[in-house]
């Protein structure tokens, strides 16, 4: 797929606003991307401690499901980039939470 190369500075905030490629705003897709990043970060951070396995497993599972839905409706490459980073963090958090004790205590 051929894409035009863009030269210049792209800020991280422009990825969150999701208006980089087509010039239109995508509030629903942006909400899914931000929710996936937040859930993935919580899952990955809480997976460090084995006592928080319930939180990391559930937030990781929710992050994977929200991120998967976001991938289906995403419209730009920036949205997909943010979603993949969040999905990876949520997946790792979910897997480590399950390894430490599972979804239930």
KAPEQUI-V474830 format. One record per pair of residues at least 24 apart in sequence whose ideal C-beta (glycine too) atoms are under 8 Angstrom apart, sorted by sequence separation. I is the first residue (numbers start at 0). J is the second residue. D is the distance in whole Angstrom. If there is no record, write none. Layout:
# KAPEQUI-V474830
i/j/d
I/J/D
I/J/D
This chain:
# KAPEQUI-V474830
i/j/d
38/62/3
62/86/7
62/88/7
63/89/5
35/62/6
38/65/6
39/66/7
62/89/3
63/90/6
34/62/8
38/66/8
61/89/8
62/90/8
60/89/8
35/65/5
59/89/5
62/92/7
63/93/6
34/65/5
35/66/4
58/89/7
59/90/7
62/93/7
59/91/8
59/92/4
60/93/5
31/65/6
35/69/6
58/92/7
59/93/3
31/66/7
34/69/8
58/93/8
59/94/7
56/92/8
59/95/8
31/68/6
32/69/6
55/92/5
56/93/6
59/96/6
31/69/3
55/93/7
57/96/8
55/95/6
56/96/3
28/69/7
31/72/7
32/73/8
55/96/3
56/97/5
31/73/8
54/96/7
60/102/7
52/95/8
53/96/7
28/72/6
52/96/5
55/99/8
56/100/8
27/72/7
28/73/5
36/81/6
39/84/7
40/85/8
43/88/4
46/91/7
51/96/8
52/97/8
56/101/6
57/102/6
28/74/6
32/78/5
35/81/7
39/85/4
42/88/7
43/89/8
46/92/4
52/98/8
56/102/5
28/75/8
31/78/8
35/82/5
38/85/7
39/86/7
42/89/5
45/92/7
52/99/4
53/100/7
33/81/8
36/84/7
37/85/8
39/87/7
40/88/6
43/91/6
44/92/8
52/100/4
53/101/8
25/74/5
29/78/7
32/81/4
36/85/4
39/88/3
42/91/8
43/92/4
46/95/4
52/101/7
53/102/7
25/75/7
28/78/5
32/82/5
35/85/3
39/89/4
42/92/3
46/96/6
49/99/4
53/103/7
31/82/7
35/86/6
38/89/6
41/92/7
42/93/6
45/96/7
49/100/7
53/104/6
36/88/8
21/74/7
25/78/7
32/85/7
39/92/7
46/99/7
21/75/6
35/89/7
42/96/7
20/75/4
19/75/6
20/76/6
17/74/8
19/76/8
20/77/7
17/75/6
19/77/5
17/77/6
17/78/5
14/77/4
13/77/7
14/78/8
14/80/7
15/81/7
14/81/6
2/76/8
